Amino acid sequence: MRALRRIVDDIRALVRASSIPHSHLRDRLSAALALTFLVDIVASGLLFLLEKNHSQTDIHTFWDALFFTTSQLTTLSSAMANPVTVPGKVLCLLIDIYAITVVATVAGMFGAFFSHRSADIARDGQRDGPDRPA
């Protein structure tokens, strides 16, 4: 129960940006989410335009393209067949590269956050000292 309480408190601190590391993480995660949303919409539109007229494609509407692109961004796979046109395949590859890059970047964001928070906690602990009440 204690661990759950701590997780909830950490999420609140992130949302409120209660420290500089919390603020940086929130801002960076927000930027990554906004950019990914934009990439999803633009790539879906491009994929629809590239694939819509091909007879062997599974992408017949913008919503098909949005489903495929969102699936690629979140899991690097889809229940739909891959694009059949050469430009569609190239776009799919670029979407996959973007998705892998974002996952690695978000992992780095969390690593930096935990590193800075650990340094802050250690510094605060040294200020309080063993003889001072917390």
Salt bridges, closest charged atoms under 4 A:
ASP9 OD2 - ARG5 NE 3.82
ASP9 OD1 - ARG12 NH1 3.52
ASP27 OD1 - ARG26 NE 3.73
ASP120 OD1 - ARG123 NH2 2.74
ASP124 OD1 - ARG127 NH1 3.37
